Amino acid sequence: MTEKEFMEEDYRKRMEEHHRKMEIRREKRRQQRNFHIFLGILIPALLILTFVGLRFALPYMEEHNLLSFGKKTGPSWEKEVEPLSSGSDITINQGPEESTEEPLSEKEEALQAAELCAKQYDYDKAIETLQALDSTGDSSISDKIAEYEAEKEKLVPADMDQITHIFFHILITDTDRALKDTRQGRQYNSVMTTIPEFKEIIKEMYERGYVMVHMHDIAEMQEQADGTKKMVKKQILLPEGKKPFVMSEDDVNYYIYMQGSGFADKMVLDEDGKPKLQYTDKDGNVSVGDYDIVPILDEFVEEHPDFAYHGHKAILAFTGYNGVLGYRTDETFDPNSSALDPKNKANPNIEEDKATVKKITQVLKDDGYEFASHSWGHINFTNRSLEDIKRDTDRWKRNVEPLLPDSCDILLYPFGADIGDWHPYKKGGENGKYDLLEEAGFRYFCNVDSTQIWMQYGDQFLRQGRRNIDGYRLYESYSGKADRVSDLFDVKKVFDTRRPTPISWED
Ligand SMILES: [Zn+2]
């Protein structure tokens, strides 16, 4: 091999080697590229799978109490939310498994029931309950009946033209969050009442001889000899010195805009089937307890049964636009309805929620509450046209009334804005608004009036003025500006001094 040949051969070999290395590098790059494409598909796919998995697993885990975010703390009178399923390792002490108490006999049960009726001035029912027993020759029963008859004799008729009516909104649980120095906070400060205030008010009123009655105890529609129906004034019998009054609570809807502002979230039934409130504190801990009027009043009446005439408690008034009792039951939240409002978050559990609300309103009725319309859209009946009122009333009757145990005949005007002035309503009057409301079944109408008592009996209706017992009214009296509450309670004992002052009217 010549030197030249040798160099050519060497060059050829080096070129081959170079090409071989280039080919390996190309192959490596091809493999890398394929790997990246593979990763590019795999990673998003894994992310999607994880997301979908969690989406379904998290609610399941939450529901089965497999997650525990944050420790639940709170005052000892709060009851914690109970886990919903057996998947939890929390055990709740429900007392001894076997009751050592003997079940009550029929007689003992009747005696207890009769005693409660008697304490609530329903002597007729007390006597009826005992007479229903087969007690021939049982002198303890006949003695008791005689005792109730004698007690009943001592009752005197209340003045049916002197019945005051007070009202509240839902109560403030957390004053720090509710009463901020914002327009909303100042508004809450003027139109709301705090829990300690409410507790002191009912205590004071009880001590002064006030007894809660229903509007249906004052007057009711009765059939006349000619077959027509007429509103007839009734008689309330109480011991000397006792005074009937009506209490109502407006907007028991637990509105969306109020969530997180220191008020209850919604009404629920606890493990004993009693109406309580679910509440979320500032740290996000959820508990069930006495965070509004219903359970506070229930407990008070349990201790003082004679505060509730025949067991009758407050009127609860509902609007419709945010659903009822904290459940988004309105058609404007219904994902399957053409009425769904795009501004609302659709409620996929709407049917379940409606069933829950129906169950709760039945419990409330049995517990002594009655219900009122506060209009669907919290409208002003004075200013709105007849057409507006008709549309609103239809919506209320379509969305709220079916959730109540019975049809509703009480209307508590939002803002107290009545369809008319002090003149009695008459057919064809009030620009047709009265006929419309009568046609819709309303017979009890309440405006807002700061005087102690305003009542008007008509042929087909009963009207009452209601007194707002709220921050504004309490401060007005507390600061000595005007006293419109001293017939009910001593404001010095009631006023919650945690309130920022002065309190001006904000609505
Ligand atoms: Zn209202």
Residues whose N, C-alpha, C, O or C-beta is under 5 A from the ligand:
A	BS01	ZN	D250 D251 P414
